[in-house]
Amino acid sequence: MATPLTVEELYERYIRMLTPQQKIHLLAKIAEELAKSHTGEKPQSILDLHGLGAEIWHGIDPQEYIDQLRSEWDHRP
C-alpha cells in the first residue's frame, strides 16, 4: 500500500501549479466541507434571515418612524 502524501507534497505536486482562481475555488470547497463537518449541517444562507424580527415592526408606520428619526437628527448638537 502506498504511503499517503504529506500536505507539503500534495501542495507541491498538485496545488502550487493551479491558477489563483483555481486556488480560490479549492479553498471555497475545503471551507464548505469543513463547515459541514463542524456543524453537521449545511451553512445557513443570509436569505434564511428574511422576515426575522418582523413582529417588532408590527403596528409601526414606516414613514412616521423615518420622520421621527430625521427630526431627532435635526436636534442633535
N, C-alpha and C positions, 0 to 999 in steps of 0.2 A: 504494500500500500504506500502511495506517495505521501511525503511529508507536506502538511499544509503550508502555504506561503505565509510569511510574516506580513504584517501591514506594510512595512517598508518595501518588501519585494513586490507585493501587489501594486503598490503605488508606482514603483519604478517600471514595472512591466506593462501595466495596463492604463494607469490613470494619468501619469505625467504627460503622455503624448496627446491627451484629449484637448480639445479647444476650450477656452474659458467658458463658452456657452454650454458645452457638454459637461464640464465640471460642475457648473451651477445646477444643471439638471440632475446630475448624480447626487449632489448634496441635498437637493429637494427630496429625492426619492429616499435617501437614507434618513432624513429628518422625519418624513412621513411615517416610515416604518418604525422608527424609534418612538414617535408619539403614540402610535397604535399599540406597541408592545408595552409602553409605560402605563397607559390608562386602560388598555384592553378594549378600547373603543375608538372609533374614528374621531379625529379632532373636530370640534364644533366649527361651524361657519358663522361669520358675523351676521349672516342673514337669519340665523336661529334666534337672534335677539329682537327681531321685528315684533313690535307690539308690546314688548316687555315694559311694564310700568304704566301702561295706558290708563289704568284706573286712577292714577294720580291726577290726571288732567280732566277727569270727568266733571262736567258742570262748569268748566272754566272757558270763557270766551277767549279765543286766541288773540284777537285784535285788542281787546281790553287789557290783556296781560302784557302785550307788547307796548301799548300806550303807557301803562304803569311803569314798565322798565325804563322807557325813554324819559318819562317825567323825573324819575329818580336820577338819571344821568345829568339832567339839566340842573339839579340842585346839589350836585357834588361840588366840594370846594376845589 
